[in-house]
Amino acid sequence: MMFQTSSGRDCARAWEAMPWVLQGSAPREQGEALMSHLVHCEACRAEFAQQSRLQVAMSLPSDIPLDANVGLKHLLGRLDAPAPLEAPFRSRTASRLTRALAAVVLIQAIGIGALGTKLWSEGGRPHYRTLSESPRPATPGSIRVVPDAAMKLSDWDALLHTLGLQVVDGPNDVGAYTVVPRSTTTTQQHVLQQLRATHGIRLAEPVATTP
């Protein structure tokens, strides 16, 4: 018979077997099964230790004089004693947490700065438009591309380099970029086929040229 920590029934059997094992009257198989269960069950180990201490206490001679006042004085002394290590421990814990949070914020700031620099160098200076400004005419051969949000920046850069594309606008509110071929010999249809066949590209459509 084996006990499993995931079964409440096995824990109940373990608790039932503990008194017999402690008294030495349990069968050998039952004792071995209990010991095997205690290896994996922390709650049952604590209960077995408690019952073991209780058995030892009950086995002590009953004629030992007890002084209730001494025991009460000792208990009150422990309750009133200060805990000098508690405050420094909390202080050290809070200090470690503060340093960890500061490190995370710094790493995020560096990553955002690097990403902004990369996009600036690829797409050039961003162009800001007002609501009253008429939209710019699309460059011939422009393609609107929506990469997956989980796509790595390095994979996106490699894809642009492989297909000979350059980012001229974006991302917009839906994460779409406008790209154009770097070479005039590259056909839009060929690039569209390559983009649509690439894993991680959610959308690739030609941008209608404004007359």
Secondary structure, 3 states (H helix, E strand, C coil): CCCCCCCHHHHHHHHHHHHHHHHCCCCHHHHHHHHHHHHHCHHHHHHHHHHHHHHHHHCCCCCCCCCHHHHHHHHHHHHHCCCCCHHHHHHHHHHHHHHHHHHHHHHHHHHHHHHHHHHHHHHCCCCCCCCCCCCCCCCCCCEEEEECCCCCHHHHHHHHHHHCEEEEECCCCCCCEEEEECCCCCCHHHHHHHHHCCCCEEEEEECCCCC
